[in-house]
């Protein structure tokens, strides 16, 4: 009889080997599954990180588009010629008097501003303009003058129509805080002689010089003895790094002087800013605008055009601007007026 013991051992060994092989295969399969799960987790984590980054970017963009309290100072230094009253040569009888004449002027017109959000889309704010400058006749000494502008209260509604297009509507009320009397006609000057109020006339002239240095874009801020109602609409368009920002406004100026020959002056101002983002903190661009006087203006050339190449810098809460204002049409252009703009804005 043949012994079954070796055969039994062989079967047992094969069984053990099969179990070990099955266990190894199961472990290998488990590892494959673990790797698949790890890859899934990595993909999920990467997707979550991308979502968080996108959300952070959107939040950052939202913060940039919807700043809180804003505080700024902007000034234009202008130079050119403006009409002013100057002492004329004495007559043969020794009588002194004044005459209207084009006079060299240098003016600085700073505007302080602040605004704050009332709701997500509505902001309130105010502008505080001031003018300081000098007038220098061709054959006389330079004299200084200073004047307030018209303090303007503003309300603005802003809304995003799409990621590329925005809508802005603003309404400003310029209070008649600027002083100064319009230059009298020569007949009146001859009658008044040395009793002419030249101080008031100089305040009027330097405020007009401030208007000229700014290319007639914000006349309502500097027109003496006028109340201004100024509605404005803008449609900013942002296409990646390209920015196109057209706007239009009307400056409705009401004289506070009784029996004024021009009780109401209406000016239509339309312009656009084109800019390109060189880096995340630096824009280069150009602004252009026209001011068209819609009411009677006694033959004066008050249809004004100007351009302004500019640079803008952004760093955290600070925004800085520098530009050169070049009038090319209308009264500011004929005496060769120009201006240099600098500004700082802090958005908290």
C-alpha positions as CSV (number, residue, x, y, z in Angstrom):
1,X,0.0,0.0,0.0
2,X,1.4,3.4,-1.1
3,X,1.8,6.0,1.7
4,X,-0.5,9.1,1.4
5,X,1.6,11.2,3.8
6,X,3.9,12.9,1.2
7,X,0.9,13.7,-1.0
8,X,-1.0,15.2,2.0
9,X,2.0,17.4,2.8
10,X,2.2,18.5,-0.9
11,X,-1.4,19.5,-0.9
12,X,-1.0,21.3,2.3
13,X,2.0,23.2,1.1
14,X,0.2,24.2,-2.1
15,X,-2.8,25.3,-0.1
16,X,-0.6,27.5,2.1
17,X,1.2,28.9,-1.0
18,X,-2.1,29.7,-2.6
19,X,-3.3,31.5,0.5
20,X,-0.1,33.5,0.7
21,X,-0.3,34.3,-3.0
22,X,-3.9,35.4,-2.6
23,X,-3.0,37.5,0.4
24,X,-0.2,39.2,-1.5
25,X,-2.5,39.8,-4.4
26,X,-5.2,41.3,-2.1
27,X,-2.5,43.5,-0.4
28,X,-1.4,44.7,-3.9
29,X,-5.0,45.4,-4.8
30,X,-5.5,47.3,-1.5
31,X,-2.4,49.3,-2.2
32,X,-3.7,50.2,-5.7
33,X,-7.0,51.3,-4.2
34,X,-5.2,53.3,-1.5
35,X,-3.1,55.0,-4.3
36,X,-6.3,55.7,-6.2
37,X,-7.9,57.2,-3.1
38,X,-4.7,59.3,-2.4
39,X,-4.8,60.6,-6.0
40,X,-8.5,61.4,-5.6
41,X,-7.8,63.2,-2.3
42,X,-4.9,65.1,-3.9
43,X,-7.1,66.2,-6.8
44,X,-9.8,67.2,-4.4
45,X,-7.4,69.2,-2.3
46,X,-5.9,70.9,-5.4
47,X,-9.5,71.7,-6.6
48,X,-10.3,73.1,-3.2
49,X,-7.1,75.2,-3.1
50,X,-8.0,76.6,-6.6
51,X,-11.5,77.4,-5.4
52,X,-10.1,79.1,-2.3
53,X,-7.6,81.1,-4.4
54,X,-10.4,82.1,-6.8
55,X,-12.6,83.1,-3.9
56,X,-9.7,85.1,-2.4
57,X,-9.1,86.8,-5.8
58,X,-12.8,87.6,-6.1
59,X,-12.9,88.9,-2.6
60,X,-9.8,91.0,-3.3
61,X,-11.4,92.4,-6.5
62,X,-14.6,93.1,-4.6
63,X,-12.6,95.0,-2.0
64,X,-10.9,97.0,-4.7
65,X,-14.2,97.8,-6.4
66,X,-16.0,98.5,-3.1
67,X,-13.6,100.5,-0.9
68,X,-14.6,101.9,2.4
69,X,-13.7,105.4,3.6
70,X,-11.7,107.3,1.0
71,X,-9.5,110.4,1.7
72,X,-7.7,112.3,-1.0
73,X,-5.8,115.4,-2.0
74,X,-5.3,116.4,-5.7
75,X,-3.7,119.6,-7.0
76,X,-3.1,121.2,-10.4
77,X,-0.3,123.7,-10.9
78,X,-1.2,125.9,-13.8
79,X,0.6,128.6,-15.8
80,X,-0.5,130.8,-18.7
81,X,-2.4,134.1,-19.2
82,X,-5.8,135.2,-17.9
83,X,-7.7,138.4,-18.2
84,X,-7.2,140.6,-15.1
85,X,-7.3,144.3,-14.0
86,X,-3.9,146.1,-14.2
87,X,-2.9,149.7,-13.4
88,X,-2.8,151.7,-16.6
89,X,-0.4,154.6,-17.3
90,X,-1.4,157.9,-15.7
91,X,-3.0,160.5,-18.0
92,X,-1.5,163.9,-18.7
93,X,-3.5,165.2,-15.7
94,X,-1.9,162.5,-13.4
95,X,-5.2,160.5,-13.1
96,X,-4.7,156.8,-12.3
97,X,-7.0,154.0,-13.3
98,X,-7.3,150.3,-14.3
99,X,-7.7,148.4,-17.5
100,X,-8.5,144.8,-18.5
101,X,-5.6,143.0,-20.0
102,X,-4.2,139.5,-20.5
103,X,-1.9,138.9,-17.5
104,X,0.6,136.1,-16.8
105,X,-0.7,133.8,-14.0
106,X,0.7,131.0,-12.0
107,X,-1.9,129.2,-9.8
108,X,-2.1,126.1,-7.6
109,X,-5.6,124.7,-7.1
110,X,-5.7,121.9,-4.5
111,X,-8.9,119.9,-3.9
112,X,-9.3,117.9,-0.7
113,X,-11.9,115.2,-0.8
114,X,-13.5,112.4,1.3
115,X,-16.2,109.8,0.7
116,X,-17.8,106.9,2.5
117,X,-20.2,104.1,1.7
118,X,-23.8,104.3,2.9
119,X,-24.9,101.0,1.3
120,X,-23.2,98.5,-1.0
121,X,-23.9,100.7,-4.1
122,X,-24.2,104.2,-2.6
123,X,-21.5,106.6,-1.5
124,X,-21.6,110.1,-0.1
125,X,-18.7,112.6,-0.1
126,X,-17.5,116.2,-0.4
127,X,-14.9,118.2,-2.3
128,X,-13.1,121.3,-0.8
129,X,-11.3,123.3,-3.5
130,X,-8.9,126.2,-2.9
131,X,-6.8,128.5,-5.1
132,X,-3.6,130.4,-4.5
133,X,-1.6,132.1,-7.2
134,X,0.1,135.2,-8.6
135,X,-0.7,137.7,-11.4
136,X,2.2,139.4,-13.2
137,X,1.4,142.3,-15.7
138,X,4.0,142.8,-18.5
139,X,5.2,146.1,-17.0
140,X,4.5,145.8,-13.3
141,X,5.3,143.7,-10.2
142,X,3.8,140.4,-9.4
143,X,0.9,140.3,-6.9
144,X,-0.5,137.4,-5.0
145,X,-4.1,136.3,-4.5
146,X,-6.0,133.5,-2.8
147,X,-9.6,132.3,-3.0
148,X,-12.0,129.5,-2.0
149,X,-13.6,127.3,-4.6
150,X,-17.2,126.1,-4.4
151,X,-17.5,123.3,-1.8
152,X,-19.3,120.4,-3.5
153,X,-21.4,117.8,-1.8
154,X,-21.7,114.5,-3.8
155,X,-23.8,111.3,-3.9
156,X,-22.8,108.4,-6.1
157,X,-24.5,105.2,-7.1
158,X,-22.3,102.4,-8.5
159,X,-23.3,99.0,-9.8
160,X,-21.6,96.2,-11.7
161,X,-23.6,95.3,-14.8
162,X,-21.1,92.5,-15.8
163,X,-17.5,91.6,-15.0
164,X,-16.4,93.9,-17.7
165,X,-19.0,96.7,-17.5
166,X,-20.0,99.1,-14.7
167,X,-22.5,101.8,-14.3
168,X,-22.0,105.0,-12.2
169,X,-24.4,107.9,-11.6
170,X,-23.4,110.9,-9.5
171,X,-25.1,114.1,-8.4
172,X,-23.1,117.0,-7.1
173,X,-24.2,120.3,-5.5
174,X,-21.6,123.0,-5.6
175,X,-22.3,125.6,-2.9
176,X,-21.5,129.2,-3.8
177,X,-18.5,129.6,-1.4
178,X,-16.1,131.1,-4.0
179,X,-16.0,134.9,-3.9
180,X,-14.8,137.5,-6.4
181,X,-16.5,140.0,-8.7
182,X,-16.6,139.8,-12.5
183,X,-14.3,142.2,-14.2
184,X,-16.1,145.5,-15.0
185,X,-16.4,147.0,-18.5
186,X,-13.8,149.6,-19.4
187,X,-16.3,152.4,-19.2
188,X,-17.1,151.5,-15.5
189,X,-13.3,151.2,-14.8
190,X,-12.7,154.7,-16.1
191,X,-15.5,156.1,-14.0
192,X,-14.4,154.3,-10.8
193,X,-10.7,155.1,-11.3
194,X,-8.6,154.1,-8.2
195,X,-11.8,153.2,-6.3
196,X,-12.0,150.0,-8.3
197,X,-12.1,146.9,-6.1
198,X,-9.1,145.2,-7.5
199,X,-8.8,142.6,-4.6
200,X,-12.2,141.1,-5.5
201,X,-11.3,141.3,-9.2
202,X,-8.0,139.4,-8.6
203,X,-9.9,136.6,-6.8
204,X,-12.2,136.3,-9.8
205,X,-9.2,136.2,-12.2
206,X,-7.2,133.5,-10.3
207,X,-10.3,131.3,-10.1
208,X,-10.7,131.6,-13.8
209,X,-7.0,130.7,-14.2
210,X,-7.7,127.6,-12.1
211,X,-10.5,126.7,-14.5
212,X,-8.1,127.2,-17.5
213,X,-5.3,125.1,-15.9
214,X,-7.8,122.2,-15.5
215,X,-8.9,122.5,-19.1
216,X,-12.5,123.6,-18.2
217,X,-13.4,120.1,-16.8
218,X,-14.6,121.2,-13.4
219,X,-15.6,124.8,-13.8
220,X,-18.4,124.5,-11.3
221,X,-15.9,124.1,-8.5
222,X,-14.3,127.5,-9.3
223,X,-17.0,129.8,-10.7
224,X,-17.4,132.7,-8.2
225,X,-20.9,133.4,-6.8
226,X,-22.6,130.5,-8.5
227,X,-24.6,127.5,-7.3
228,X,-24.0,124.4,-9.3
229,X,-26.2,121.3,-9.9
230,X,-24.0,118.7,-11.6
231,X,-25.4,115.2,-12.6
232,X,-22.9,112.7,-14.1
233,X,-23.0,109.3,-15.7
234,X,-20.0,107.0,-16.3
235,X,-19.7,103.5,-17.9
236,X,-16.3,102.1,-17.0
237,X,-15.2,99.1,-19.1
238,X,-12.4,96.8,-18.0
239,X,-11.1,94.3,-20.5
240,X,-8.3,92.4,-18.8
241,X,-5.5,95.0,-18.6
242,X,-7.3,97.6,-20.9
243,X,-9.5,100.2,-19.2
244,X,-12.0,102.4,-21.1
245,X,-13.9,104.8,-18.9
246,X,-16.3,107.2,-20.8
247,X,-18.4,109.8,-18.9
248,X,-20.7,112.7,-19.5
249,X,-22.0,115.4,-17.2
250,X,-23.8,118.7,-17.2
251,X,-22.7,121.6,-15.0
252,X,-25.8,123.8,-14.4
253,X,-24.5,127.0,-12.8
254,X,-26.9,129.5,-11.3
255,X,-25.7,133.0,-10.5
256,X,-26.3,134.3,-7.0
257,X,-25.8,137.9,-8.2
258,X,-29.0,140.0,-8.6
259,X,-29.5,141.2,-12.2
260,X,-26.7,139.1,-13.6
261,X,-26.4,139.2,-17.4
262,X,-26.0,135.4,-17.3
263,X,-28.3,134.0,-14.6
264,X,-27.9,130.4,-15.8
265,X,-24.9,128.8,-17.5
266,X,-25.2,125.2,-18.8
267,X,-22.0,123.3,-19.7
268,X,-22.0,119.9,-21.2
269,X,-18.8,118.0,-20.4
270,X,-17.9,114.6,-22.1
271,X,-14.7,112.7,-21.9
272,X,-13.0,109.3,-21.7
273,X,-10.0,107.7,-20.1
274,X,-8.0,105.0,-21.9
275,X,-5.4,103.1,-19.8
276,X,-3.4,99.9,-19.9
277,X,-2.2,98.0,-16.8
278,X,1.6,97.7,-17.2
279,X,1.8,95.8,-13.9
280,X,-0.6,95.1,-11.1
281,X,0.4,98.4,-9.4
282,X,1.1,100.7,-12.4
283,X,-1.2,102.0,-15.2
284,X,-0.3,104.3,-18.1
285,X,-3.0,106.1,-20.0
286,X,-4.5,109.3,-21.4
287,X,-7.6,111.3,-20.7
288,X,-9.5,113.5,-23.1
289,X,-12.5,115.7,-22.7
290,X,-14.5,118.6,-24.1
291,X,-16.6,121.3,-22.5
292,X,-19.4,122.8,-24.6
293,X,-21.2,125.8,-23.2
294,X,-24.9,125.4,-24.2
295,X,-26.1,128.9,-23.1
296,X,-25.2,132.4,-24.4
297,X,-21.7,133.5,-23.7
298,X,-21.2,136.8,-25.5
299,X,-19.0,135.5,-28.3
300,X,-16.4,134.0,-25.9
301,X,-14.7,130.8,-27.1
302,X,-16.0,128.6,-24.4
303,X,-16.1,125.3,-26.4
304,X,-13.0,123.8,-24.7
305,X,-11.0,120.7,-25.5
306,X,-8.1,119.1,-23.5
307,X,-6.0,116.0,-23.2
308,X,-4.0,114.6,-20.3
309,X,-1.4,111.9,-20.5
310,X,-1.2,110.3,-17.0
311,X,0.4,107.7,-14.9
312,X,-1.3,106.0,-11.9
313,X,0.2,103.9,-9.2
314,X,-1.5,101.6,-6.7
315,X,0.1,100.3,-3.5
316,X,-2.1,98.7,-0.8
317,X,-4.5,101.5,0.4
318,X,-2.6,104.3,-1.5
319,X,-3.2,105.5,-5.1
320,X,-1.0,108.1,-6.7
321,X,-1.6,110.1,-10.0
322,X,0.6,112.4,-12.1
323,X,-0.5,113.9,-15.3
324,X,0.0,116.9,-17.7
325,X,-3.1,118.8,-18.8
326,X,-2.9,120.3,-22.3
327,X,-5.8,122.4,-23.6
328,X,-6.0,122.4,-27.4
329,X,-9.3,124.4,-28.0
330,X,-11.2,127.3,-26.6
331,X,-10.1,130.1,-24.2
332,X,-7.5,128.1,-22.2
333,X,-5.7,127.2,-25.4
334,X,-5.4,130.7,-26.9
335,X,-3.2,132.1,-24.1
336,X,-1.3,128.8,-24.0
337,X,-2.5,127.7,-20.5
338,X,-1.5,124.3,-19.2
339,X,-1.3,122.4,-15.9
340,X,0.5,119.6,-14.1
341,X,-1.7,117.4,-11.9
342,X,-0.6,115.4,-8.9
343,X,-2.8,113.5,-6.5
344,X,-2.9,111.0,-3.6
345,X,-5.9,108.9,-2.6
346,X,-6.2,106.6,0.4
347,X,-8.9,103.9,0.3
348,X,-9.4,102.1,3.6
